Amino acid sequence: MKPAVFEYHTPTELNEALDLLEEFGFDAKIMSGGQSLIPMMNMRLARPKVIIDINNISDLNYIRVNDSVVQIGGMTRHYQVEESEKISQVCPLLSEGMKLIGHSQIRSRGTIGGSVAHADPTAELPVMLATLGATITLASSDGLRTVTTDEFFITYMTTAMEMNEILVSVEIPLPPKRTGFAIDEFTLRKGDFGIVLAAAMVTLDEEGKISAATLCLGGVDGVPVVLEEVTEGLIGHFPDDELISECCNLIGEFIDPEPDVHASAEYRKDLSITYAKRVLLLASNRASISEVK
């Protein structure tokens, strides 16, 4: 199939793109990587009258690391994050998780901003950002505003972005020392979206006890689900297989996944428990190794 007729604009400056959004309003759609938008247009599931292609706005393509945060521009490609030495050193969860996104062809074209704005609850990037406590910066002709992932993701493929806004960057606080990360997912085929995915971040104190832990699941709700109720039982204890299993066995009480053609609700719950245990154990082990280093 082919898309419906549309008007096409290629701004080279952010302000130019924002002006176009103000001019065309709900008739316009932003295109960055186009990995989701183009197939939807080809199947006529999306019929925007105006496409604003922001690929030529080079100012939105960057990776910056300072003493406290990692900043990634909205037009940064997945492969750039995957291959960044800076990212692998300060936030290896991103490096590891990027490898799970689709195939190399997808990662060469797909963008950080496009993936986050698309807000698929089974996509890896939203889960990683929620795990890492990231914030998202949106630009409009009125200026910039920054929101948390909790505020940004509303439900399935629905976000807090207004029709006149563009996602310009994500910002991730640098994790403390003695922090380990892990991400894993269950897919039907390599490169598919996950049926269930889990990511974890575990920080140890000087005694080797868990001082902070985050567990986030994807594929079990319309948004990434951070399960503080599960990880709070780990705080103040040494990492232990039995303790982690005991805490993760509570997951079924806090999620209510919807069944679909790929998996029943109970199967998703079972997968969630299995993968949560796996990533929390691996993140704890990596934190211990980091502590020794």
N, C-alpha and C positions, 0 to 999 in steps of 0.2 A: 504493500500500500504506500501511498504518498501523502504528505501532509496537505492540509488545506492551505489556500493562498494566505500569505502573510507579508507584512512590511518588515524590512530588515535594516537595522542600524548597527554600526560598529564604532562606538565612541572610543577615544583614546585617553580620556581623562575621567576621573570619578565624577566630578561636577557635571560633566556633559551627560553621563549616564543618568545621574539623578534628575537632571532637567528633563530628560526624555521620559523618565518615569512619571514625573509630575504632569507632563504634557498628555501622555496616553493613558495614565491611570490603570484601571482594571483590564484594559485591552492589551497591555504589555506584559511580556514575560522576559525575565533575565535569563540569559544562557551563558554558562561558564564552560564546564566540560562537555555538557550536552549528553552525558552517558545515560541519563534517565529521560530527559526531556525529548530528545530526538526520537527514540522508539515510541514514546507516548504520542508524539505528533504524527509519526508515520502510521500508527494504528487509529489516529483521529480520536484518541482518548483525551487529548489536549488540542485546543484549536485557538491559540493566541492570534490576535490580529496583527500584533507587532512583536518582533523579537529584538531585544537589545543584547547584542553579543559583546560581553565585556572582556573577551580574551586579549584585546589589545591594550588593556589598562595595566601596564607593566608595574606600576607602583603597588599593585595588590599582590604581587608575587614576591614573597620574601620569607626567610626564616631568621629570626633574631633571638639571641640568647643573652641575657644579662644576669646579674647576681641574684635576681629574685624570680624572674619569669621567662617563659618561652613564648614568643609571639610569632604567629604564623599567618601570613596574608591569605585572604580568601581565595585568590587565584593561584595559590601554590599547588602544584600537582602532587598526587599521592606518591609518585616515585621519588620526588625530591625529598619528601619527609622520610621515606623508606631508606634512602641512600645517604642521608645527612649524618656525618660523623658527630656533629654537635648534638643532634637529637639522640643518637645512640648512646652518647656519654651521659646526658643529663636526664633523659626520659625514654629509656629503652622500651617501655610499653608501646609507644607510638611506632618505633621501628619494627617491633615484632608484629603488632597488629596490622600495620599496613600490608604486610605480606599475605594476609588473609583476604584482602579485598580483591575480589574478582580474579582476573588474570593480568599479566603484565601489560597487555594492550589497554585494559581498562585503567590501570594505574598510571599509564603514560599520558592519558588524556584527562581523567577525572580530577576534580579539584576539591580542596578542603571545603571551601564555601559551598560548592554545589552539593556535596554529600550531606553536609550538616543541614542545609536549607531543605533538602528533599525529605529529611526526617523519617526515613524508613526505620522502624523499630528493630529490624533484624540486621541493620547495617552495623559494621564494626566501629566506625568513627564516632557516632553518637555515644556508644557504650564506653569507649575509651575516654572521651571528654568528660562524661559524667563521673567516671571512676577517678579521674585526675583533678576534679574540682575546677574545671575550666570555666571561663567566662567568654561570652560571644559579643562582639561589637558590631553594631548595625549603624549604617549611615543613611541619612536622608537629607533633603534640602534644609531641614531644620537643625541639622547637626548630628552628633554622635550620641548613641546610648549603648550602655553595656548591660547585659542580662546574664544570669546564671543558666546552666543547662535546665534546672528545674523550671525556671520561668520561660525558657525558650521552647522546649518541646511540650506540646499540648496534648496531642493524640496522634493517631496514625497519619503520617505525612502532613501534619498540621503544626505550624509554629506560631510564635508571637510576632513574627515579622509583619509589618504593615506593607500595604501595596506599594508605598513609595520608598521602601528601604532596600538596601543592599547589604549583604553580610560581607564585611570588609576584613575581619580578622578573628582569630581565637587566641586566647591568652591562658597559659597554663602555669600555675605557680610551681616553682622548682621544688621537688620533693626533698625532704630532709635526708641526711645521711642514714645509713643502715635501713634503706627502703628497698624492698623487692617488688617486682611486678610480674604478672602473668596474664595471658589471655588465651582462650581456647574456644572452639565452637564445634557443633555437630552439624554437618551438611550432608545432603544426599549425594552431591558430586563436588569435587574440588572446584572452587571458584564460585559456587552458588552462595546465595545469602544463607545465613545460618538458620537452622530450625530453632536452636537455642544457642546462645553464646554467653560466655561469662568472662569477666575481667576482675582482677583483684590487685590491690596495693596494700602492702603490709610494712609497717615501720617498727623496728625494735629499739628499745632503750638501751642504755649502757650495760644493763644486767643481762640483756638478751631476751627480755620479756616484750610482748607486743604492746606498744604504746598507742598505735593507731592502725586501723584496718578498714578498708573499703571493699565492698563486693557489689558488682553491678551486673545485672542480667539483661539480655536482649532476647526478643522473640517470645516474651511471656506477657506482654502488655502493649499498649499503643505507644509507649515511651520507654526509654531505658529505666530500669528499676534498681535503685540503690537500696540495699537491704541492711539498714543500720540495726534492725532488730536481730539480725543474725550475727553480725560482727561484734556487737557490744559484749557478747559473752566471751570474746577472745582477749579483750583488753586486760592487761595486768598479769597475763599468764605466759609461760613459755610456750612456743609453738609445739603443738602435740597433735599427732594424727587422730587420736581418740577425741580430743576436745574439738578439733575442727569438724570431725564427722558428726559429733553430737550437736554442734551449732547448726551445721548445714541441714541436718535432718528436720529442722524446724521450718525450712523454706516453704514447704507445702502449705503452711498456715498463712503465709503472707503474700502468695501470688495466686492469681485466678486466670490462667491462660485460656484463650479461646481455641477450640478445636478447629482444624481445617483439613484439607485433603492430604496434608503432609504428616500430621501428627495429632493424636487426641490430646485433650487437656491433661489427662493423667500421665501420658508419655512425656509431655513437655515438663511436667513437674518432676518426674524421675530423672530426665536429662538435666534439669536445672540443679538438682541435688548432686548428681555425679560430677558435673562440670564445675560447680562451685567448690566442691571439695578439692578437685584437681588444681584449680588455679590458686586457691588459698594455700594449699600445701606447697606448691611450687614457688609462690611469691614469698612465703615464709622461709623456705630453704634458700632462696636467692638473697633475702635480707640477711640471713645468717652468714652466707658467703661474703656478702658485701661488708659485714661487720668485721670479719677476719682480715679482709684486705685493708 
